[in-house]
């Protein structure tokens, strides 16, 4: 998960445009809020967008780019047109419930029109949250100033570890010193411009091997960003040497329930293709069959209410992964609150009940 700047109470009321927006701003810690927040029939809350696709300069152990066939798939650089951007933005209501999550397939800051595109998003839909993810390597002073002036709400630095050795182990690069300097300089530039945005954050991937460093990471990096946090590692279907999930697998055998990602988020790549899950970007062989529509032909609402997408969702509710092998071994489902109930054959959405408003979720998906 990522965090967003929750701002103050007055802004929360002002920016609320729907019941779902109210749930996001005021009810997230309850089961009722989670149900309204995660389950979206027409338009997913999180619109993951890739402005550009290109083989990344890092080969992070936790990223599919470390696999040659994925890196080969993105050797040819592709970039989003302004027309495609306009079609995305027009498909999303001006409501603080929604979020444009910009995380390119490669490195986000390689896209030269990044600040221009974000400025357009904020001009057209000022209440929709904007957040970019970056490894921070290309964050020079000009890019930093342009992003701050664009109106960007949030920026997440994918640091993965808090020191040089840990960062090198995950990213397989010697870029830690440069990245740290860029993050510190970004804070200085933001302060010099007197800007409260973007809200800055970074995270460490917690594993069994480095769990003892978690507290020191948060304490150290909280001096440089607005929010430093710990992200638990999920295997995404394949083990990684030297990075073992911090929970014990044998003590973590939950009964599998449907992944809520097909209702909560989507992924749009530079040519306008819409995928049912962000993780599908890394599956070279099956990727074409995972496309549920194209934003240049239909709106997001039309795509998400189509028979093509309904069939995909129904398979998720049946835990039928024959038509989507990528979902079979992925454990991302466990990152989300269980909002389902089981009937005789499959699962269905557990409708709102009065006691859901009083059922507090100590661990919840939010932000």
Buried (B, 14 or more C-beta within 10 A) or exposed (E): EBBBBBBEEEBBEEBBBBEBBBBBBBBBBBBBBBBBBBBBEEBBBBBBBBBBBBBBBBBBBBBBBBBEEBBEBBEEEBBBEEEBBBBBBEBBBEBBBBBBBBBBBBBBBBBEBBBBBBBBBBEBBEBBBBBBBBBBBBBEEEBBBBBBEBBBBBBBBBBBBBBEEBBBBBBEBEBBEBBBEBBEBBBEBBEEEEBEBBBBBBBBBBBBEBBEBBEEBBEBBEEBBBBBBBBBBBBBBEEBEEBBBBEEEEEEEEEEBBBBBBBBBBBBBBBBBBBBBBBBBBBBEEBEEBBBBBBBEBBBBBBBBBEEBEEBBEBBBEBEBEEBEBBEEBBBBBBBBBBBEEEEEBBEBBEEEEEBEEEEBEEBBBB
